[in-house]
């Protein structure tokens, strides 16, 4: 699967997540400083949203200091459902009930172990078909 990963800075957490995705066999599209380009949170988030919305990646993962700005920016792109998550349960719920296609993490508050757990939940949880009418309302 192609997964786009965006951040406004390169950190041990972003490097860990990129490596985790690659170890799992995913093709990773790097955005912002992760790809060697300068980008603030709004630009990185919008680019992440565009790549997912246009189908160039099936899912996305975004980062900024709190995660809030990345979520706001990515969600401005039609077709994107970015969810700021803080643990396995919120990540799983975002996929199951909200069909989130972008997982956002806080650079400040996310440990490597929790990031791994969130990735597991996000990548292995299928959307609940019973929520399709709710997703349609917000699309």
DSSP file (Angstrom, degrees, kcal/mol; ACC not computed):
  #  RESIDUE AA STRUCTURE BP1 BP2  ACC     N-H-->O    O-->H-N    N-H-->O    O-->H-N    TCO  KAPPA ALPHA  PHI   PSI    X-CA   Y-CA   Z-CA
    1    1 A X              0   0    0      0, 0.0    26,-2.1     0, 0.0     2,-0.5   0.000 360.0 360.0 360.0 146.5    0.0    0.0    0.0
    2    2 A X  E     -a   27   0A   0     24,-0.2    56,-2.0    26,-0.1    57,-1.3  -0.816 360.0-176.1 -91.4 129.3    1.1    3.6   -0.6
    3    3 A X  E     -ab  28  59A   0     24,-2.8    26,-2.1    -2,-0.5     2,-0.3  -0.991  15.9-145.0-129.4 124.0    1.1    5.7    2.5
    4    4 A X  E     -ab  29  60A   0     55,-2.3    57,-2.6    -2,-0.4     2,-0.4  -0.705  14.5-165.0 -87.5 138.1    1.9    9.4    2.5
    5    5 A X  E     +ab  30  61A   0     24,-3.2    26,-2.4    -2,-0.3     2,-0.4  -0.989   9.5 178.9-128.7 125.8    3.7   10.8    5.6
    6    6 A X  E     +ab  31  62A   0     55,-2.4    57,-1.5    -2,-0.4     2,-0.3  -0.945   8.2 157.7-129.3 146.8    4.0   14.5    6.3
    7    7 A X  E     -ab  32  63A   0     24,-1.0    26,-0.7    -2,-0.4    27,-0.4  -0.976  42.2-132.1-156.2 159.9    5.5   16.6    9.1
    8    8 A X  S    S+     0   0    0     55,-0.7     2,-0.3    -2,-0.3    31,-0.3   0.445  97.0  24.6 -94.7  -0.6    6.7   20.1    9.6
    9    9 A X  S    S-     0   0    0     54,-0.1     2,-0.5    29,-0.1    -1,-0.2  -0.980  78.5-119.1-155.6 153.8    9.9   18.8   11.1
   10   10 A X        +     0   0    0     -2,-0.3     2,-0.3    23,-0.1    22,-0.0  -0.823  44.7 159.7 -94.2 126.7   12.0   15.6   11.1
   11   11 A X     >  -     0   0    0     -2,-0.5     4,-2.5     1,-0.1     5,-0.2  -0.845  57.5 -94.9-138.0 171.1   12.2   13.9   14.5
   12   12 A X  H  > S+     0   0    0     -2,-0.3     4,-2.2     1,-0.2     5,-0.1   0.864 125.0  54.2 -57.4 -34.4   13.1   10.5   15.9
   13   13 A X  H  > S+     0   0    0      2,-0.2     4,-2.4     1,-0.2    -1,-0.2   0.937 109.0  45.5 -66.0 -46.4    9.3    9.9   16.0
   14   14 A X  H  > S+     0   0    0      1,-0.2     4,-2.4     2,-0.2     5,-0.2   0.910 114.1  49.2 -65.0 -40.4    8.8   10.6   12.3
   15   15 A X  H  X S+     0   0    0     -4,-2.5     4,-2.3     1,-0.2    -1,-0.2   0.899 110.7  51.3 -64.3 -39.6   11.9    8.6   11.3
   16   16 A X  H  X S+     0   0    0     -4,-2.2     4,-2.6    -5,-0.2    -2,-0.2   0.929 111.2  46.7 -61.3 -47.1   10.6    5.7   13.5
   17   17 A X  H  X S+     0   0    0     -4,-2.4     4,-2.5     2,-0.2     5,-0.2   0.914 111.6  50.5 -65.3 -43.3    7.1    5.7   11.8
   18   18 A X  H  X S+     0   0    0     -4,-2.4     4,-2.3     1,-0.2    -1,-0.2   0.937 113.2  46.3 -59.4 -46.1    8.6    5.9    8.3
   19   19 A X  H  X S+     0   0    0     -4,-2.3     4,-2.8     2,-0.2    -2,-0.2   0.902 110.6  53.0 -64.5 -40.9   10.8    3.0    9.1
   20   20 A X  H  X S+     0   0    0     -4,-2.6     4,-1.4     2,-0.2    -1,-0.2   0.925 110.0  48.2 -58.3 -45.9    8.0    1.0   10.6
   21   21 A X  H  <>S+     0   0    0     -4,-2.5     5,-2.2     1,-0.2    -2,-0.2   0.918 112.8  47.6 -63.1 -43.4    5.8    1.5    7.5
   22   22 A X  H ><5S+     0   0    0     -4,-2.3     3,-1.9     1,-0.2    -2,-0.2   0.906 108.1  54.8 -64.9 -41.4    8.7    0.4    5.2
   23   23 A X  H 3<5S+     0   0    0     -4,-2.8    -1,-0.2     1,-0.3    -2,-0.2   0.812 104.7  55.8 -61.1 -28.7    9.4   -2.7    7.4
   24   24 A X  T 3<5S-     0   0    0     -4,-1.4    -1,-0.3    -5,-0.2    -2,-0.2   0.393 125.3-104.1 -85.3   3.4    5.7   -3.6    6.9
   25   25 A X  T < 5S+     0   0    0     -3,-1.9     2,-0.2     1,-0.3    -3,-0.2   0.589  72.6 141.5  89.6  11.7    6.2   -3.5    3.2
   26   26 A X      < -     0   0    0     -5,-2.2     2,-0.5    -6,-0.2    -1,-0.3  -0.604  52.8-125.0 -87.9 147.0    4.4   -0.2    2.5
   27   27 A X  E     -a    2   0A   0    -26,-2.1   -24,-2.8    -2,-0.2     2,-0.5  -0.802  31.4-149.4 -85.8 128.5    5.6    2.3   -0.1
   28   28 A X  E     -a    3   0A   0     -2,-0.5     2,-0.6   -26,-0.2   -24,-0.2  -0.877  11.9-158.5-110.6 129.4    6.1    5.7    1.7
   29   29 A X  E     -a    4   0A   0    -26,-2.1   -24,-3.2    -2,-0.5     2,-0.4  -0.931  20.2-146.8-102.3 119.3    5.6    9.1    0.1
   30   30 A X  E     -a    5   0A   0     -2,-0.6     2,-0.4   -26,-0.2   -24,-0.2  -0.737  14.8-170.1 -96.7 134.4    7.5   11.7    2.1
   31   31 A X  E >   -a    6   0A   0    -26,-2.4   -24,-1.0    -2,-0.4     3,-1.0  -0.945  50.1  -9.8-125.3 141.0    6.2   15.3    2.5
   32   32 A X  E > >S-a    7   0A   0     -2,-0.4     5,-2.2     1,-0.2     3,-1.9  -0.430 128.8  -8.4  75.6-148.5    7.9   18.3    3.9
   33   33 A X  G > 5S+     0   0    0    -26,-0.7     3,-1.2     6,-0.3    -1,-0.2   0.753 130.2  66.5 -56.5 -25.2   11.2   18.0    5.8
   34   34 A X  G < 5S+     0   0    0     -3,-1.0    -1,-0.3   -27,-0.4    -2,-0.2   0.828 107.6  40.4 -64.6 -30.0   10.8   14.2    5.7
   35   35 A X  G < 5S-     0   0    0     -3,-1.9    -1,-0.3     2,-0.2    -2,-0.2   0.225 128.4 -97.2-101.2  12.1   11.3   14.5    1.9
   36   36 A X  T < 5S+     0   0    0     -3,-1.2     2,-0.4     1,-0.3    -3,-0.2   0.622  88.1 116.0  86.0  13.3   14.0   17.1    2.2
   37   37 A X      < -     0   0    0     -5,-2.2     2,-0.4     2,-0.0    -1,-0.3  -0.912  67.8-116.4-117.9 144.7   11.8   20.2    1.6
   38   38 A X        +     0   0    0     -2,-0.4     2,-0.3    -6,-0.1    -6,-0.1  -0.609  47.3 155.3 -75.0 131.0   11.0   23.0    3.9
   39   39 A X        -     0   0    0     -2,-0.4    -6,-0.3   -31,-0.3     2,-0.1  -0.940  33.6-140.0-157.8 135.7    7.3   23.1    4.8
   40   40 A X     >  -     0   0    0     -2,-0.3     4,-2.6    -8,-0.1     5,-0.3  -0.404  44.9 -90.6 -85.7 172.9    5.3   24.5    7.7
   41   41 A X  H  > S+     0   0    0      1,-0.2     4,-2.6     2,-0.2     5,-0.2   0.843 123.4  51.7 -57.5 -40.1    2.3   22.6    9.2
   42   42 A X  H  > S+     0   0    0      2,-0.2     4,-2.4     1,-0.2    -1,-0.2   0.939 113.9  42.8 -65.1 -46.1   -0.3   24.1    6.9
   43   43 A X  H  > S+     0   0    0      2,-0.2     4,-2.3     1,-0.2    -2,-0.2   0.920 116.4  47.4 -66.1 -43.8    1.6   23.4    3.7
   44   44 A X  H  X S+     0   0    0     -4,-2.6     4,-2.4     1,-0.2    -2,-0.2   0.909 113.7  48.7 -64.1 -41.6    2.6   19.9    4.8
   45   45 A X  H  X S+     0   0    0     -4,-2.6     4,-2.4    -5,-0.3    -2,-0.2   0.899 111.6  48.1 -66.1 -41.6   -1.0   19.1    5.9
   46   46 A X  H  X S+     0   0    0     -4,-2.4     4,-2.6    -5,-0.2    -1,-0.2   0.914 112.6  48.8 -65.3 -41.9   -2.6   20.4    2.7
   47   47 A X  H  X S+     0   0    0     -4,-2.3     4,-2.4     2,-0.2    -2,-0.2   0.913 110.8  50.8 -64.3 -42.0   -0.1   18.4    0.5
   48   48 A X  H  X S+     0   0    0     -4,-2.4     4,-2.1     1,-0.2     5,-0.2   0.938 111.4  48.5 -58.5 -47.2   -0.8   15.3    2.6
   49   49 A X  H  X S+     0   0    0     -4,-2.4     4,-3.0     1,-0.2     5,-0.2   0.910 110.6  50.5 -59.9 -44.0   -4.5   15.8    2.1
   50   50 A X  H  X S+     0   0    0     -4,-2.6     4,-2.6     2,-0.2     6,-0.3   0.920 109.3  50.7 -61.8 -44.2   -4.2   16.4   -1.7
   51   51 A X  H  <>S+     0   0    0     -4,-2.4     5,-1.8     2,-0.2     6,-1.1   0.913 115.9  41.3 -63.0 -42.4   -2.1   13.2   -2.1
   52   52 A X  H ><5S+     0   0    0     -4,-2.1     3,-1.3     4,-0.2    -2,-0.2   0.932 115.3  50.4 -69.7 -45.6   -4.6   11.1   -0.2
   53   53 A X  H 3<5S+     0   0    0     -4,-3.0    -2,-0.2     1,-0.3    -1,-0.2   0.862 110.0  50.1 -61.3 -37.6   -7.6   12.8   -1.9
   54   54 A X  T 3<5S-     0   0    0     -4,-2.6    -1,-0.3    -5,-0.2    -2,-0.2   0.482 115.0-115.7 -81.8  -2.1   -6.2   12.3   -5.4
   55   55 A X  T < 5S+     0   0    0     -3,-1.3    -3,-0.2     2,-0.3    -2,-0.1   0.603  80.3 126.1  79.6  11.3   -5.6    8.6   -4.7
   56   56 A X  S   <S+     0   0    0     -5,-1.8     2,-0.3    -6,-0.3    -4,-0.2   0.723  85.1  23.2 -72.4 -19.7   -1.8    8.9   -5.0
   57   57 A X  S    S-     0   0    0     -6,-1.1    -2,-0.3    -5,-0.1   -54,-0.2  -0.987  70.8-144.6-140.0 145.3   -1.7    7.2   -1.6
   58   58 A X  S    S+     0   0    0    -56,-2.0     2,-0.3    -2,-0.3   -55,-0.2   0.836  85.6   9.3 -78.4 -33.1   -4.4    5.1    0.0
   59   59 A X  E     -b    3   0A   0    -57,-1.3   -55,-2.3    -4,-0.0     2,-0.3  -0.905  68.2-147.7-139.9 166.4   -3.7    6.4    3.6
   60   60 A X  E     -bc   4 102A   0     41,-1.9    43,-2.7    -2,-0.3     2,-0.4  -0.961   5.0-158.6-137.0 157.1   -1.7    9.2    5.2
   61   61 A X  E     -bc   5 103A   0    -57,-2.6   -55,-2.4    -2,-0.3     2,-0.3  -0.998  19.3-173.6-132.5 129.6    0.1    9.8    8.5
   62   62 A X  E     -bc   6 104A   0     41,-2.8    43,-2.6    -2,-0.4     2,-0.3  -0.902   6.4-170.3-127.8 155.5    0.7   13.4    9.6
   63   63 A X  E     +bc   7 105A   0    -57,-1.5   -55,-0.7    -2,-0.3     2,-0.3  -0.995  15.1 150.3-140.7 143.3    2.7   15.0   12.4
   64   64 A X  E     - c   0 106A   0     41,-1.1    43,-2.8    -2,-0.3    44,-0.4  -0.909  62.7 -79.1-154.1 179.6    3.1   18.5   14.0
   65   65 A X  S    S+     0   0    0     -2,-0.3    43,-2.3     1,-0.2    44,-0.4   0.904 128.5   7.8 -52.0 -53.9    3.9   19.6   17.5
   66   66 A X  S    S-     0   0    0     40,-0.2    -1,-0.2    41,-0.2    40,-0.2   0.694  95.8-127.1 -97.2 -22.0    0.3   19.2   18.9
   67   67 A X  S  > S+     0   0    0     38,-0.1     4,-1.9    39,-0.1     5,-0.1   0.132  86.2 101.8  93.1 -17.8   -1.1   17.4   15.8
   68   68 A X  H  > S+     0   0    0      2,-0.2     4,-2.7     1,-0.2     5,-0.2   0.938  78.0  47.5 -66.0 -49.1   -4.0   19.9   15.7
   69   69 A X  H  > S+     0   0    0      1,-0.2     4,-2.8     2,-0.2     5,-0.2   0.909 111.6  50.4 -61.5 -43.4   -2.7   22.1   12.9
   70   70 A X  H  > S+     0   0    0      1,-0.2     4,-2.6     2,-0.2     5,-0.2   0.906 111.8  49.2 -60.8 -41.5   -1.9   19.1   10.7
   71   71 A X  H  X S+     0   0    0     -4,-1.9     4,-2.2     2,-0.2    11,-0.2   0.934 112.1  47.5 -62.7 -47.0   -5.4   17.7   11.3
   72   72 A X  H  X S+     0   0    0     -4,-2.7     4,-0.5     2,-0.2    -2,-0.2   0.938 114.6  46.0 -60.1 -48.5   -7.0   21.1   10.5
   73   73 A X  H >< S+     0   0    0     -4,-2.8     3,-1.3     1,-0.2     4,-0.3   0.940 113.8  46.7 -63.5 -48.7   -5.0   21.5    7.3
   74   74 A X  H >< S+     0   0    0     -4,-2.6     3,-1.5     1,-0.3    -1,-0.2   0.878 107.7  57.9 -62.4 -37.1   -5.5   18.0    6.0
   75   75 A X  H 3< S+     0   0    0     -4,-2.2    -1,-0.3     1,-0.3    -2,-0.2   0.579  90.1  72.7 -72.6  -8.2   -9.2   18.1    6.7
   76   76 A X  T << S+     0   0    0     -3,-1.3     2,-0.5    -4,-0.5    -1,-0.3   0.663  81.2  86.4 -75.1 -15.7   -9.6   21.2    4.5
   77   77 A X  S X  S-     0   0    0     -3,-1.5     3,-2.0    -4,-0.3    -3,-0.0  -0.756  91.9-112.8 -89.5 122.9   -9.1   18.9    1.4
   78   78 A X  T 3  S+     0   0    0     -2,-0.5     3,-0.1     1,-0.2    -2,-0.1  -0.251 101.1  25.5 -54.7 135.9  -12.4   17.3    0.2
   79   79 A X  T 3  S+     0   0    0      1,-0.3     2,-0.4    -4,-0.1    -1,-0.2   0.321  94.3 117.7  93.4  -7.4  -12.4   13.6    0.8
   80   80 A X    <   -     0   0    0     -3,-2.0     2,-0.4    -6,-0.2    -1,-0.3  -0.782  39.5-175.4 -97.4 136.5   -9.9   13.6    3.7
   81   81 A X        -     0   0    0     -2,-0.4    21,-1.4    18,-0.1    20,-1.3  -0.783  14.8-176.5-127.4  85.5  -10.9   12.4    7.1
   82   82 A X  E     -d  102   0A   0     -2,-0.4     2,-0.5   -11,-0.2    21,-0.2  -0.700   5.6-163.2 -88.6 133.0   -7.9   13.2    9.3
   83   83 A X  E     -d  103   0A   0     19,-2.7    21,-2.8    -2,-0.4     2,-0.7  -0.969  14.9-142.9-122.3 122.6   -8.0   12.1   12.9
   84   84 A X  E     -d  104   0A   0     -2,-0.5     2,-0.3    19,-0.2    21,-0.2  -0.743  32.8-175.2 -80.0 116.4   -5.8   13.3   15.6
   85   85 A X        -     0   0    0     19,-2.6    21,-0.4    -2,-0.7     3,-0.1  -0.842  28.5-175.3-120.5 153.0   -5.2   10.2   17.8
   86   86 A X        +     0   0    0     -2,-0.3     2,-0.3     1,-0.2    -1,-0.1   0.450  69.0   8.3-124.6  -5.9   -3.3    9.7   21.1
   87   87 A X  S  > S-     0   0    0      1,-0.1     4,-2.1    30,-0.1    -1,-0.2  -0.960  85.2 -82.6-162.9 177.3   -3.5    5.9   21.6
   88   88 A X  H  > S+     0   0    0     -2,-0.3     4,-2.7     1,-0.2     5,-0.2   0.889 121.7  53.0 -57.0 -43.2   -4.4    2.6   20.2
   89   89 A X  H  > S+     0   0    0      1,-0.2     4,-2.5     2,-0.2    -1,-0.2   0.897 110.0  45.5 -66.2 -41.6   -8.1    3.0   21.0
   90   90 A X  H  > S+     0   0    0      2,-0.2     4,-2.1     1,-0.2    -1,-0.2   0.871 114.1  50.3 -70.4 -33.9   -8.6    6.4   19.4
   91   91 A X  H  X S+     0   0    0     -4,-2.1     4,-1.6     2,-0.2    -2,-0.2   0.926 112.3  46.4 -66.2 -45.3   -6.7    5.2   16.3
   92   92 A X  H  X S+     0   0    0     -4,-2.7     4,-2.8     1,-0.2    -2,-0.2   0.926 113.6  48.9 -62.8 -45.3   -8.9    2.1   16.0
   93   93 A X  H  X>S+     0   0    0     -4,-2.5     4,-2.5     1,-0.2     5,-0.8   0.865 105.4  58.2 -63.2 -36.7  -12.1    4.0   16.6
   94   94 A X  H  X5S+     0   0    0     -4,-2.1     6,-2.3     1,-0.2     4,-0.7   0.897 113.7  38.4 -61.3 -40.1  -11.1    6.6   14.0
   95   95 A X  H  X5S+     0   0    0     -4,-1.6     4,-1.0     4,-0.2    33,-0.2   0.935 120.6  44.8 -73.7 -47.5  -10.8    3.8   11.3
   96   96 A X  H  <5S+     0   0    0     -4,-2.8    32,-3.0    31,-0.2    35,-0.2   0.955 128.7  19.8 -65.3 -53.9  -13.8    1.8   12.5
   97   97 A X  H  <5S+     0   0    0     -4,-2.5    -3,-0.2    -5,-0.2    -1,-0.2   0.717 135.5  32.2 -95.0 -22.3  -16.4    4.6   13.1
   98   98 A X  H  <<S-     0   0    0     -5,-0.8    -3,-0.2    -4,-0.7    -2,-0.2   0.439  88.8-132.6-115.5  -1.5  -15.1    7.5   11.0
   99   99 A X     <  -     0   0    0     -4,-1.0    -4,-0.2    -6,-0.2   -18,-0.1   0.879  36.0-166.7  47.2  42.1  -13.3    5.7    8.1
  100  100 A X        -     0   0    0     -6,-2.3   -18,-0.2     1,-0.1    -1,-0.2  -0.322  19.9-172.8 -58.9 137.0  -10.4    8.0    8.8
  101  101 A X  S    S+     0   0    0    -20,-1.3   -41,-1.9     1,-0.2     2,-0.4   0.385  70.6  53.2-112.8   0.0   -7.9    8.0    5.9
  102  102 A X  E     -cd  60  82A   0    -21,-1.4   -19,-2.7   -43,-0.2     2,-0.5  -0.981  67.4-157.1-136.1 124.5   -5.2   10.1    7.6
  103  103 A X  E     -cd  61  83A   0    -43,-2.7   -41,-2.8    -2,-0.4     2,-0.4  -0.872  13.2-163.1 -97.1 127.6   -3.8    9.4   11.1
  104  104 A X  E     -cd  62  84A   0    -21,-2.8   -19,-2.6    -2,-0.5     2,-0.3  -0.942   5.7-171.3-117.1 136.8   -2.3   12.4   12.8
  105  105 A X  E     -c   63   0A   0    -43,-2.6   -41,-1.1    -2,-0.4     2,-0.5  -0.918  25.4-116.9-124.4 150.2    0.0   12.2   15.8
  106  106 A X  E  >  -c   64   0A   0    -21,-0.4     4,-1.1    -2,-0.3   -41,-0.2  -0.733  11.8-153.3 -83.2 127.0    1.5   14.8   18.2
  107  107 A X  T  4 S+     0   0    0    -43,-2.8   -42,-0.2    -2,-0.5   -41,-0.2   0.827  97.2  49.2 -65.1 -30.7    5.2   15.2   18.0
  108  108 A X  T  4 S+     0   0    0    -43,-2.3    -1,-0.2   -44,-0.4   -42,-0.1   0.847 120.1  30.1 -76.4 -36.8    5.2   16.4   21.5
  109  109 A X  T  4 S+     0   0    0    -44,-0.4     2,-0.6     2,-0.1    -2,-0.2   0.387  93.9  94.7-113.0   2.6    3.0   13.7   23.2
  110  110 A X     <  -     0   0    0     -4,-1.1     2,-0.1     4,-0.0   -23,-0.1  -0.863  53.6-156.0-108.2 122.3    3.5   10.5   21.3
  111  111 A X     >  -     0   0    0     -2,-0.6     4,-2.3     1,-0.1     5,-0.1  -0.452  31.4-111.2 -82.7 164.1    6.1    7.9   22.4
  112  112 A X  H  > S+     0   0    0      2,-0.2     4,-2.2     1,-0.2     5,-0.2   0.907 117.9  50.8 -63.1 -41.9    7.5    5.4   19.9
  113  113 A X  H  > S+     0   0    0      1,-0.2     4,-2.1     2,-0.2    -1,-0.2   0.911 111.5  46.5 -64.4 -42.7    5.7    2.5   21.5
  114  114 A X  H  > S+     0   0    0      2,-0.2     4,-2.6     1,-0.2    -1,-0.2   0.883 109.9  55.1 -67.4 -37.0    2.3    4.3   21.4
  115  115 A X  H  X S+     0   0    0     -4,-2.3     4,-2.5     2,-0.2    -2,-0.2   0.922 107.8  49.3 -59.7 -43.9    3.0    5.3   17.8
  116  116 A X  H  X S+     0   0    0     -4,-2.2     4,-2.6     1,-0.2    -2,-0.2   0.926 111.5  48.9 -61.0 -45.1    3.6    1.6   16.9
  117  117 A X  H  X S+     0   0    0     -4,-2.1     4,-2.3     1,-0.2    -2,-0.2   0.895 111.3  49.8 -62.3 -40.7    0.3    0.6   18.6
  118  118 A X  H  X S+     0   0    0     -4,-2.6     4,-3.0     2,-0.2     5,-0.2   0.912 110.4  50.0 -65.6 -41.8   -1.6    3.4   16.8
  119  119 A X  H  X S+     0   0    0     -4,-2.5     4,-2.8     2,-0.2     5,-0.3   0.933 110.0  51.2 -60.9 -45.6   -0.1    2.3   13.4
  120  120 A X  H  X S+     0   0    0     -4,-2.6     4,-1.6     1,-0.2    -2,-0.2   0.944 114.7  42.8 -55.5 -49.7   -1.2   -1.3   14.2
  121  121 A X  H  X S+     0   0    0     -4,-2.3     4,-1.1     1,-0.2    -2,-0.2   0.926 115.8  48.0 -64.2 -46.1   -4.7   -0.3   15.0
  122  122 A X  H  < S+     0   0    0     -4,-3.0     3,-0.2     1,-0.2    -2,-0.2   0.902 117.2  41.0 -64.2 -42.0   -5.0    2.2   12.1
  123  123 A X  H  < S+     0   0    0     -4,-2.8    -1,-0.2    -5,-0.2    -2,-0.2   0.722 120.0  42.7 -80.9 -21.3   -3.7   -0.3    9.5
  124  124 A X  H  < S+     0   0    0     -4,-1.6     2,-0.5    -5,-0.3    -1,-0.2   0.448  92.9  90.0-107.4  -1.0   -5.5   -3.3   10.7
  125  125 A X     <  -     0   0    0     -4,-1.1     2,-0.3    -3,-0.2    -4,-0.0  -0.839  63.0-148.5-100.2 131.6   -9.0   -2.0   11.5
  126  126 A X        -     0   0    0     -2,-0.5   -27,-0.1     1,-0.1    -2,-0.1  -0.723  27.7-100.6 -94.6 145.8  -11.6   -2.0    8.8
  127  127 A X        -     0   0    0     -2,-0.3     2,-0.6     1,-0.1   -31,-0.2  -0.365  36.9-113.1 -62.5 143.5  -14.3    0.7    8.6
  128  128 A X    >   -     0   0    0    -32,-3.0     3,-2.2   -33,-0.2     4,-0.2  -0.704  17.0-148.5 -78.5 116.7  -17.7   -0.3   10.0
  129  129 A X  G >  S+     0   0    0     -2,-0.6     3,-1.6     1,-0.3     4,-0.2   0.773  94.7  69.8 -58.8 -24.9  -20.2   -0.5    7.0
  130  130 A X  G 3  S+     0   0    0      1,-0.3    -1,-0.3     2,-0.1     3,-0.3   0.618  93.8  56.7 -67.6 -11.9  -22.9    0.6    9.5
  131  131 A X  G X> S+     0   0    0     -3,-2.2     4,-2.3   -35,-0.2     3,-0.6   0.384  74.4 103.1 -97.3   2.0  -21.3    4.0    9.6
  132  132 A X  H <> S+     0   0    0     -3,-1.6     4,-2.4     1,-0.3    -1,-0.2   0.854  78.3  53.3 -57.2 -38.6  -21.5    4.7    5.9
  133  133 A X  H 3> S+     0   0    0     -3,-0.3     4,-1.5    -4,-0.2    -1,-0.3   0.868 109.6  48.7 -66.5 -34.1  -24.5    7.0    6.2
  134  134 A X  H <> S+     0   0    0     -3,-0.6     4,-1.2     2,-0.2    -2,-0.2   0.902 110.9  49.9 -70.0 -41.1  -22.6    9.1    8.8
  135  135 A X  H  X S+     0   0    0     -4,-2.3     4,-0.6     1,-0.2     3,-0.4   0.901 108.2  54.0 -63.1 -40.4  -19.5    9.3    6.6
  136  136 A X  H >< S+     0   0    0     -4,-2.4     3,-0.8     1,-0.2    -1,-0.2   0.880 102.9  57.8 -61.6 -38.3  -21.6   10.3    3.6
  137  137 A X  H 3< S+     0   0    0     -4,-1.5    -1,-0.2     1,-0.2    -2,-0.2   0.842 112.3  39.5 -62.2 -33.8  -23.1   13.2    5.7
  138  138 A X  H 3<        0   0    0     -4,-1.2    -1,-0.2    -3,-0.4    -2,-0.2   0.436 360.0 360.0 -96.6   1.0  -19.6   14.7    6.4
  139  139 A X    <<        0   0    0     -3,-0.8    -1,-0.2    -4,-0.6    -2,-0.1   0.477 360.0 360.0 -80.9 360.0  -18.2   14.0    2.9
